[in-house]
């Protein structure tokens, strides 16, 4: 056995001797049970042996390690290529025993002793270098790709990076294509095996995750075959050119051996290792490599933990910098500039699109709930607003084509949007585009497959305009539209609505279209078209005109003579309501014509969410009211955000425009404008509700917008009113469809003006009538009726005539009340009743179509009848010509009608006759240009008016004196009358009535409060007179006459308070009736205490007596009374008249 063992040893050493040339470095080959590695041992050994360094390599199998050390005693370095811990521990013990340097190829060797060192850097050293790079670039979020063996080393570092562990090849695709996009990472660090790194880079490129300039960093092993432009690779110093694991190990081994080769023995070598590499790992210093133009360029270093940058890096996508954000950037673009090529600039788009920027801020905030790991950015293009110029737009977009981003927001102006859509199509640019354009030509997905809108289309909204105004009671309108695709589309669909809902367009067909793009001087050439609208007399005018042209049209309406209230405008462009307030030299014209104005649009600022956004919008833009488009611009970005969030969370490629466009079409969410849902078969959005908006002037004089109501096309009730629509006259009462229809006159209301000379003439006529009447009254009283009245001191049976006198007090109460201040503010019913009693019918009915003249003719007829009664009564024609029944009939009628026509009708008849002279308004400067206030079809002081003026003068001259004379005459002719008015009372009452009538026709028409004060003064004088000189011969009638006049003064006083203070009329009405109740109770109390009743009523006649009285006209009764009257002596009635 010993002999056999001896020969075995001889054979082994003979083989070793044949393999060795010298004994400098012993390479211990792998054990046959060692695990496989990413490098090839044979290749590595071949690289070492063929290197140019002066080292003798001795290859020794692991099993003969002990024998090799003994056989090469001068070799003090062992290079251990084994990878198993047990194998390395065995070699370590041998090296320790023989005091040899033990070099291993291990990045995480933990079982070392003082003689064992690794020729490569450790994982922790590489990770520290990685974090030095992060600190320099201020990156604090990203994704780390690693395998299961390397995962634990990251747990010792404080980092927000997502650690993505690769367990199998299929994991790579899942992580890169699904997980990474949802993370929104801006940096990818690959810490894997070389073959895994290649797959990761390929998938990252395929998923287009580097297109936005994100960063990618690889460690030594992961970066061997890296060709990704802009990638960063952290390598060990001296190994920066290694492109394989074998070359990396070769350079690492030779780098360490170059240091150890300076030592003469193992003791010096181990001291060198202890001094230079106390951690037992070779490298602590690293290079930063950047792939530039497919070359590996050293741009920095990490030495002793300090990072130094030698030159700038070029990042993926040829970016020279990476955003310092902790979120991945998603870029969008928007047309929100102000430039109009070859035309005036416009700020409408820039202001309207503010909602998009608010949406970007909102989504980037922590409360939006979408795209939480991403940062939205939006590039603004200024390639046109309302004017599209093909060459200008193409050059503008091409200049920044790479910045268009994932989706593009087109201009609000249809002409510009249409041009851009066609431009992108011709250039084969594929990108989802969204807008708020209403032009119906955008509907087709076949023509515009890349377009969607969140604004209602013309085919949906414009027919509803007709529905809206039909619901408001309009039947006639005029229309102006902009002669381009947008305007013609709106006009077409509006006409569809008018034909279905019986609205007639009254302006001529050739006076409806205005060329698009006109400036302020240019619109002057089309005044004929606008004049056609004016000539149509239409009050409602529909504008389908874009800004700023619509502003110029408003100004032309003003220049052509229209003023506030002449027209009421509906605009199809909601922002017109804000733009008319542009502070320039023409603002006053637009305010005159454009307030109020109405529009409608899709719901906006809906619910708590919408109101919150509205507040944020005002706060963001200096408390400026948002554009009418702002809310829908917000929803455009919010729509894109929801679509991107959907795709990212499901691992879909959101950078693919085809996929993104499809997802946008199916996205639903609740936004600023309520529920957002796109139609399936076209490019439109589904709308269930439209807001009706109008402007008005508030109490502070400011122009404000307010919500009128909602149009719900799918509801049984189309229009839901929220706030009444205020028309130009300041009321919610709809005016007439046509301007001449709304006027009572044959000329426009705007031509009417106050006529001072006419007012002076009315005053002079009234004053003359009053003066003459008062003089005649005084003469009649002095000449005929200056006689006392016998006081009633004994009880009498009340007669019908007594009842008439008593009723006169009550009726005159209302007549006097109506002659005072306007009492309709206190009580409409009381006012109307009073006006009826004095025939002031203009306050309760419209005196048009000849109604006024019917009343005048009736008054003239009654005055003529009155004159006839007076003549018959005064000259006793019924007795002189008793055989003529006509005189007898007139005499009989006079007994009943004279107190009515001569007393109760005195105020109405005088008032109506004086109305003929009220011509205080005119359309010119001459008297003949003035017109009658009660019928403007009659011009004054010519033709028929002169005839009526003469008749009125004749009526006044005849009626007034006869009324004055016959008032006391009638009561002297009534044998059954017991209660009589004193003649002086009747005379003074006549004077007071005339004074009040004159005041009513002059002062009251212009100065309500002044008239009220004068009225109270006149009434107080009247009351004082009646207190001093008793009006009746019966004390109870005196009491109620005075109390009724006090009630009139109380009413006048409260009416003045209402007129002067605009106070609460309900409270004052309560005070009015409380005062009247107090007066009534006082009168009843005083009447009971001081004034006994002297009138009594007998038992009622039986039915046969009543019939007999009725069919004999009461003549039998009068004759019987005449026979038994002790003072009569005959059947003749004797008059107590002073001659």
C-alpha positions, 0 to 999 in steps of 0.5 A: 500500500505504501509503495502504491501511495508513493508512486501516486505522489510521484505521478501527481508532482510530475503532472504539476511540474509539467504544468508550472513554469514558475511559482509567483501566483497560484490559481486555485481552480473551482471545486467540481461542486461549485455553483455556476457563475456569470463568468467563465473560469477558463476564459478568465484564466486564459485572459490572465495568462495572456496578459502583458504583466510579468506574473507566472501563473500556476494552475492548481485544482482545488483538491490539490491546494495543500500540495500546491502550496507545499510544492511552490513555497516561494509563491505567497499569493493564492488566487481562489476562483472557487465560489462555495463558502466551504471551499473558500474556508478550507483554502483560507485555513491552508493560507493561514497555516502557511501565511499566504495571501488568500485572494478571492473573487467574491462581492459579499464574502463574510467569513474572512480572516486577516489573510483573505481579501476580495479582488473586487468591490463589495455590494455595499461599496457599489450601493454607496457610490450609487447614493452619492450619484443620487445626492448629486442629481437630487434624485430621491425616488425611482425603481431599483431592479435587483434579484433575490440575492441582492435585495437584502442589501437595500434594506440597510439604506433609507430610501424611497426607491421601490425595490423590484425583485426579479425572480424569473425572466417573466418577472421582468416584462411584468415589472417593466410593462405594468408595475413601473409605469404606475410608480411614475418613476423618473430613475431606474437603477439596475442591480442585476446579472448582465443577462437580466439587465439586457432584458430590463433595458429592452423592455424599458425602451419598448415601453417608452419609459425613457422618452421624457428624459428620465434617468437610468443607472447601472452597476458594473455587472449590469452595464457591460453590454449597455447601449442605451443612450444617456445611461449612467454606469458606475464602475470600479476604477480601473475596470471602466472599459470592461464589457464582460464579467471576465474582463472585469475580473481580469482587470480587478485581479491585475489591479490588486496584483500590481500593488502586491507585486511590490512586496517581497514576501507574504508579510509585506503583502498582507501589510499592504492589504491591511493598509490599503483595503482595511475592509478586505475588499479591493475597491472603494473608488469608482468611475461614473460612465455616460453612454454618449453616441454609443461610447462609454465616456467617463464624466465623474468619479467617487473617491473616498465617498466624495462625488466629483463631476468632470463633464455634463451628462447627456440623459436619455432623449438627449436631455441635458438635465432631469427634472428635480421632481420626485415624480415622473413628468407627463407632458401635455400641450395646449393652444392658449396663446394670443397671436393671430397671424396678420390680425389683431391679437386675442386674449380670449383663449388665454383667459378661457384656458386658465381652467386647464392650468388649474386642472394641472395644479389640482392633479399634481396636488395630493388630493386629486386621487389620480396620477399620484406618482406623476407630475403633469406639465403643459406646454403652451403653443402660440400658433393662432387663436381665432385665425388659422394661417396654414404656413404660420401654424405649420412652422409654429408646431414643427418648431416644438413638435417633440413637446406636444406630449401625450395629448393636445388641447386645441383652440376654442375657436373652431376655425383654428381647431379645424385647421390644426386637425387637418394640419396634423392629419396631413403631417401624419402626427398621431396624438389625441386632441380634445377641445370645446368646439361646438361646430357640428363638423367635428362630430364625425369620428371618420373625419376626425378620429383623433378628436373629442370634445367636452363642449356640447355640439351645435347639433345639440345646443342650437335647436334648444335655443329655439326651445328655450325662447319658445318656453319664455313666450317668444315667437319672433326673433332676428339672427346674425351669424358669422359666415364661417363653418362654425357660424353656418353650422350654428345657424343651420341647427338654430333654423331646425329648432325654429321650424319645429317650435314656431319661431319666426325669423323676421330679418331678411335672409340676406341680412343675417351673415357677417364675414368672419375676421372683421376688425372694427373699421371693417364692420362698418362696411356691413352696417346694411346687414345690421340695419336689416335687423333694426328695420325688422323691429325684432326685439330678440336678436340671436348672435352666433358670432365669435369674439371680438367680432360680436363686440364690434356688432354691438357697437354698430347697433349703438351707432345706428341709434339703438339704445337700452331696451330696444333689443334683447340679445342671446349670444352663442359665445358665453364669454361675450358676457365678460368681454363686453366689459373690456375697458376701452373707449367703446365700453359705454356703447356695449353696456348700453346694448349688451346688458342684459344679455343671455347665453347658455352652456354646459353645466359648470361649477357643479356641486361642492367639487365645482364650487370648490374649484370656482373658489380656487380659480378666483383665488388663483387669478386675483379674484377675477371671475372665471371665463365661461369656458374655464370649467370645461377646460378644467375637465379636458385635462381632468379627462386626460388625467383619468384616462392616463391613470386608468392605463397606468394602473393596468400596466397599459402603454399610455405613451401609445397614442392609439391606445390612449385615444381609445381609453379617453373615449370610454373614460367617465368621471365627475368633474367641474361640469358634472358627470363627463361621458363621451358619446360612443358613436361620435366625438361629442359629449353626452349632456343632460343639463345646460345652464342658462346664464344672463347678465344684469346691473346689480344694486351697486351698479356693477354688471354681474352674471347670474344663473337664470335656470337649467335646460334639461332636454331629456326632462318632461319640463324643458326649462327649469327657472331658478332666478327670474330673467331680468329684461332691459326694463329691469323687470321679469315681464317679457316685452313684446316680440317687436318694438313697435308692438310694445309701444302704444304709439306710431313712433319709436319710444326712444323718440319720445321726450318731455315737452316743457312748453306743453307742460307750461301750457297745461298748467296755464289752461288748468290755472285759468279754468280754476281761476274762472271756476272760483270766480264764478263760484264766488259770484253764484254764492254771493248772488244766489246762495248766500243763505243759511240752512235750517238746522235739523233738531227734531226726528225725521223719517229717513228718505231716499234723498237723505241716503244719497247725501249720506252716501256722498260723504263715503264716495267723496272720501275715496275721490279725495283719496284718489286725488292725493298721492299715489296710494297703490303702493299701500293698497292696490285694491283701494287705489283701483277703486278710488281711480274708478270713482274719478274716472282715472282709468289710465291707472287701471286699464290701457286706454288704447284702440280708441277707449279713451275717446269713448270715455270722452264722448260719454262724458260729453253726452252726460254733460249735455244731459246734465245741461238739459236737466239744469235748464228744465229744472231752473226754468220749470219747463215741466210745469210750463209745458206739462203737455210735453212728456219729455219735460216731465220725464227729464224733470223726474230723472233730474230728481235722481241724477242731478246729485250724481252728475252734478256732485259725485261726477264733478271731479271725474267730468272736470278731470276728463275735460282737462285731460284733453289738454295734457300734451306734455310729451313730444317727438319734436320741438313744436306744439304740433309735435306733441301728442296726447298723453292718453292716446299718442296717435292724436297729435295736439293742437291740430286736426281732431284734437283742436275739435275736442279741445274746443268741445272741452272748453265749452263743456267746462264753461257750461258744466262747472257753473251749472254744477255750482248753481244746481248743487244747492238748487237740487236739495231745495227741490226735494221735499223729502230731503231733511239733511241739507248741505250748507250752500257755503260748504258746497261752494268751498268744496267746489273750489277745493275740488278744482284746486285738487284737479289742477294739482293732479294734472300738473304737479302730480305728473312730475313731483309725487312727494311735492304734490303729496305735501301740497295736497295735505296742506289743502286738505288741512285748510279744508278741514279747519274751514269745515270745523269752523263752518258746519257743512250740514244741518245735521250734527252726525253728518258734520262729524263723519264729513270731518272724520272722513277728511282726516282719514284722507289726510292719514292716508296721504301722509302714509303714502308720502312715507312710502314714496319717500322712503321706499319702506315696507308697504305692508307694515304701513298698510297695517298702520293705515287700517289701524288709524282708520279703525281708530277714527271710526271707533272715535266717531262712533263713541263721540256720536253716541255721547254727543250727537243723538240720531234724528233720522229713523226708518219706518217698517218696510213697505209690503211687496204690493206697495213697492210694485205700485211705487215702481210702476207709477214712478213714485208720482202718486207718492209725491202728489200725496205729499204735496197735498198734505204739505202744510207749507205748500198751499199748492202743488208747486214747489217753492224755491228759497233762492235769493234774488 
